Amino acid sequence: MSPETSGQTDFCIVLTTTATEADAEALAQRVVLAGLGACVQVQRIKSFYLWKGEACADPEHLLLIKTRKAQYHRLEDFIRTHHSYETPEIVQIPIEAGSDGYLEWVAANSVG
């Protein structure tokens, strides 16, 4: 079974950020345990942005959530419910191609 169809896949990466490593780890575990993402990677980053008219530069933690496109709206609602930010970043990036074995694993582990 190939998860790829017509040159595109049914998979995506969803990005969000948190203020602390503890928040990132807690959210990552919740996402995986809920079956909304097969894998969540956490990276320490520094973000530069405008918030309510002020320039900000803050350390954050970026979560890269590998999942099915069909899970996006449930995952978005889940992140909003469990996130500490007033307006969290929640962005979907489509996966246009990937190895069959890996995408089959994502499919099997993002079925929440």
N, C-alpha and C positions, 0 to 999 in steps of 0.2 A: 504494500500500500504506500503510494507516494503522497505526501501531504501537499505537494505542489500542484497547482492547477493553472493552466494558461499562462505560465511565466510568472505568476504571482502566487503568494501563499495566503493562507488564512490566519497568519500569525503577525504579531507586532511586539514592539517594546514600548512599555509605558514608563515615562519618566516622572518622578516627583522628587522633592527635596525636603529635608527636615533640618531643624536647627542643631540637633545633638545626635551623637552616635547612638545613644540609648534609644532615642525616638526612632531612628532609622532601623535599628535591629528589631525593636518591638513591632514596627509596622511590617518589616520584611517577613518576620515569622508569622504574623497574623495573615498576611496575604497568601503565603505558601500553605499554611494550615487550612485556610478557607478554600483552597483549590482554585484560587483566582490567578495564580501565577505559578509556573513550574519552577522558576528560579528567580531570585532577586539578588542582584549584586549591589553592594554599597561602596561608594567611593567618597573620600573626603575631598571637598572642593572649596573654592572661595568664590562667592557670587557678588557681582557689582550690579546694582539696580536702583531704580527710583521707587520710593514707596511714600505715598501721601505727600508728594512734593519734595521729599528729602533724598539726597544721594546717600546710598548705603553700600557698605562693603563688609560682608559677613562670612565667616566660615559656615559651611553647610555640609550636608551629606546627601549625595545624589543616589537615588535608588533606580536601578534599571530592572524593570520587571518584564520577563519574557512570558507571553501569554497568547491566547487566541484572540483574534479581532472580535469574535462574538462575545467575549467576556468583558470588553472594554467598558460598557455602561455600568455593569455590576461592579467592576473594579473601581471605576471613578466614584460611584456612590460609596463604596467601602472606604476608599481613601478619604473622602470628605468627612465621613463619620468618625474615622479614627485619627484624623490629623489635627495638630495643634494650631496650624496657621489659619488666619482669617480667610485668605485666598491662596490655597496651595497650588503649586504648579502641578498640573496633570496633563501630560502631552502624550499622544499616541504617535509612534513612528512605525510605519508598516515595514515588515520584513519581506522584501521582494524575492529573495531566494535564500536557501540554506540547505545544509546537508540533510538528506532524508532521515537518517537515523536520529539526528538531534531534534528535528521538527516533529518526528513521531513521538519522541520522549516528551517534548513540550505539550503535544496534543494529549498524551496520556496523563499528564500531571497538571493540567489547567482545565479542570472539568467541574469546578465548584458551582 
